[in-house]
Amino acid sequence: MVTNGVRHVEPPLRLTRRGRAVVLGFLVLLASLASAVLFTTASRADEPPAGPPPTIVVRPGDTLWDVAARELPGRHGQAGVDELRRLNGLSGYGVHPGDVLILPYGS
C-alpha cells in the first residue's frame, strides 16, 4: 500500500499461542483420521473375498500342469501346480476327469 508516496509494508501474519495450538490440534486430528481410514482399508485387504472360492472341473486328458497353465496364467509353472495341490489338499500330482479343483481367489 502506498500513502503520500511512502510505501507501507504490512507485517507478516503471526499466530498467537492459541492460534498455533488450534492449528496443531487440527493437524493432529487430520492425521488421526487419515491413519484410521488407512488402517481399516488395509485390514480389509487381508480378508478373503466373500462367497465360495472359484472352482474348475478337470477335463479328460488334463494334468495339474495343464490346469495351472490355463487357470493361473500369472503364476510360473511349478508354483501354480504347488498352489493347486495346497488348496485342494492333494498329496500327489494325479487328477481325474470330473474332479473339482478349488482355484485361488483372483485367478
N, C-alpha and C positions, 0 to 999 in steps of 0.2 A: 504494500500500500504506500502511496506517495502523498505526503501532506506538505504544502508550501515548498515543493522542490526537495524535500528531505524524504529519503526512503526509510520507511519504518519496517523493521523486520520483526515478525511475530516470534515469540519464543517457542521452542519445540513443545509439543504436548507432553505433559508429565502426569503420571498416575500417582494418586495418593496411596498411602499404605493400604487403605481399604480397597481401593481400585485394583491394586496388584493382587490382593488376596482373592477378590472376586474373579479376576481373570485366571489365576492359578487354579481356583476351585472349579471353574468351568472347564479348563483343560483336563484336569484330573477326572471329572465326570465324563467328559467326552472319551477319554482313553479307556475308562472302565466300561462304558457301553460298547465301544469297538471291540474290546477283548472278550466281552460276554458274547457278542454276536459271532466272533470268530471261533470261540470255544464250542458253542452249540453246533455250528455247521461242521466243524472238524470232528466232533464226536459222532455226528450222524453219518459221516463218511465211513466210519469203521463198521457200521451195522450192515448186515446183508440186506439186499432188497426184499421187500415183502412179496409173499407168494411162493409158489413152488419153484424149485430150480428147473432150468431148461433140461430137456432130455432128448435123446435120439434113439431110434430103433436101428439095430445093426442089420445091414443088408447082407444077402448071400455074397460070399467072397470077401467081405470086409475083414480087415485086421485092425487092431488098436492103432497101428501106424496110419492106416487109411483114414480112420475116423478122426484122429488127431490132426492130420494134414488138412482134411476137409472142414472140420468144425472149429479148429483152433488155429487159424492161419497166423496169428500173431506170435505163436509160441514155436520155438525151434525144436523140430523133430522129437528127440527123446524126452525133452521137457514136457511136451504135450502128452505123450504116452504116460509118463510118470504121473502127471496130474490126473489123467483119466483113471489110472489104477488107484490112486489115492482116494479120489472122490467116490469111486464105486466099490472100494474095499476088495479089489482084485489082488490075489496073491500071484497069479501067473499072467501070461500075456494072451491067452486064448479067449476069444469071444465067439458066440454062435449067432446065426441069423435069428432075429426076433428078440435078442437080448435088448433090454432097455438100459441105456447108459446115461448117467447124470452128467451134465456139462457144467462147467463153471459159469457163474453169472457174468454177463457181458461178453460172452464168446461169440 
